[in-house]
């Protein structure tokens, strides 16, 4: 799998501070030999013509999912800062991942929760940009046909607040259940993220060009 970070996302004089690779997906209790999280992948970053082995330093795994006891989800984080610096510190370009043992079938069958993916987090500084406060919240929160409240704290909010949120979403693609796979329904359910400020009357349903209001499918970021 691969993802491209375009030049328009990274200021020309930006300097790399920290970089993380997140990867993960589904696991099925089907005795297929792929029953534990794969925490090691191979990564090729911009500026390097070869893959480098990366092993995760943090693992988050769900318990059995209500209604789907055969499946769990997991995510792995790996610090890849040194890999990018060794390749010249270039952040713009194509990132490729291979060698990831993904479990996306329950035995021989498709499944509504099956998924496998990766995400790249780049933290950089540029002296011409205004100061920013960046906070990473690492964990795994299950949302299954319901509403979940996730309190976030421990960061600075300016008097005139502004900012952005990015979510790494792991999600299946059959809605509303496993039988929809056979019907060719590869859309996830309706989703939204609502941000509630310290003053509860201050709320905002987040959206952007990639995630318009009422869209279906996994939300990647705002």
N, C-alpha and C positions, 0 to 999 in steps of 0.2 A: 504494500500500500504506500501511497505517497501523498504529500500535501505541499503546495507552493505558497511561500510567503512573498507577496509582491513588494516592489520597491515603495509603493504608496503607503504601506503600513509601517515602514521603518524610516525615520528621518535620516538624511544622508550622513550626518555627523554623529549619529547615535553610537554609544559604546555599550557593549554587552556587560551586564552586571551578573545575571543569573539565568539559567535555562533549565527547564525540566521537561522530561518526556513522561506522559501518562499513557498507559495502555491497559486493556482489559476486555472483559466480555462475560459470556455465560459459561457455566459448567453444568453438566448433566450427570446424575448418578445412574449411568447406564453401563458401567464396567467395560468401557471401550478403551481403557488404557490412558485416557486423557481426563483424569478425575481430580487433578490438583492444579492450582493456578500456575501458569507458565510465567515465571518472573524474569526470564532472560530473553532478549531479542537482539537482532542486529540492526544497527542504525547507520545510515549514510547522511551526512550533513553537507550543506553548501560549502564549497571550498575543498572537499575531500572526494577522491575518486574511489574510495573503498569503504566497505562496511566495517563497523567497529562493534564488538560485543558489548552490550549494556545489560547490567543486572540491576533490578529494582532495589531500592533501599527501604521502601514502605509498601505494605500490602493492606488493603481493606477488602474484606469479604463479607457478604450478607449472610444472614441465616436463611433457612428455608423460607421461600416466599409464599405467603398465604394463598392457597388455591393451586399452587404449583410446587409441591414438595420435592419434585424431581430436579429442580433447578436452583442454583445460587448464582449471584453476580459478584464480580470482583474487579478491583482496579489496582494497578501497580504504579508507583512513582519512581523515577530515576533522575538523579541530578546529572545533567549532560553538559554542564558549564565548561568543564575542562576539555571535553571533546570538541566543542565549538572553538574554544580558544586555540587548541592545537591545530585546528584547521584554518586558523587565521582570524577568527572572530567574526566572520561573515554571517549575518543573520538572514539576509534576503536570498531566496532561492528555494530549491526543492529538497525536502526531507523525505527519506525513504526508510521504511521499516520492513524487515523480513525475518523469517525464522521464528514466527510467533505461532505456537500450537493453539489454535482457536477451536473451541468445542461449540459448534453451532447446529448440531443435530442431537436430538434425544433418541439415541439408537439410530435407526434408519429414517426417523420421522422429522419433519419440519416442526418448529415450535414457535409460539408467539413471542417468547422472550429471548430468542436466539439473537446474539449480537457479538461483534468484535470490532474494536476500533482503537485509534490512538490520537493523542492530542499533544501539541507542542506549546509550552508557555515560555515566552521570551520577556525578560525584564531588562530594560536598557535605560541609560541616562543620556540627556542631551542638554547642555548648559543653556541653550536658548529657549527651552521649554519651561513652563512654570513648574514649581515644585509639586510633586505628586506623592501620595501615600498609597502604597500597594500592599495588600494583605492577601495571603493565600489561606483558604480554609480547606484543609485536607480531610476527607472522610468519604463515606458512602451512605447516601440517604435514599431509602426505597420509597417510591411513590407508585401506588397501584390503584388506579380507578378512584382516587380520593384527593383530598386537599391536605397538604403537609405544611406546617409552619416551621420555618428554620430560622431561629434567632441568630443574628450576626452582630458581633460587637468587637471592641478592642481596636478600633481605628478612629482616626481623626476626621471630623466633619467640619468644613468651613462654614462661615456665617452665610455665605451664598453657595449652597452645596451644588456640586457637579461631580460627575463620575460615570463609570461604566461597570457593568457586571458581565462576567463570562462564566458559563456553566459547561462542564464536560458531561454530556448526557449519554448514558448507555441505554439502549432501548431496542425492543423487538419491533417487528414490522407487520404484524397481523392484528387487525382490529375488527371485532372486539375480543376475539379469542382464537384458540388454535384452529377451530374449524374454518376460520376465515382464510387461513393459508391455502387451503384446498380450493377456495373460491377466487384466489388471485388478488385478495384485498391486502395490499402491502402498505396501507396507510396506518399510522398510529392514531390514537385518539386526539380529540381536541385538547389543547394545552394552553396554559398561560402562566406567567409569573407576575405576581403583584407585590410591589415593594411598599411596605408600611413604615413610615418614619417614626421617630421617637414620639412625635405627636400623632396619635392614631388617625386624626382627620386628614393627615397628609399622606395620600396614597397615590400610586402610579402603576398602571399596567404597562410593563416594559415591552417595547417593540422596536424594530428597525427594518431596514430594507430587506434583510435576509429572513427576518422573523416578523412578518406583518401580523396585525391583530387577527386572532381566530384561525391562524394557520395550523395545519396538521404536520406532525413529524417532530423529530428531536430538535430542541432548541440548542444552538451552539453558543451563542453569546450575544450580548447587547453592548 
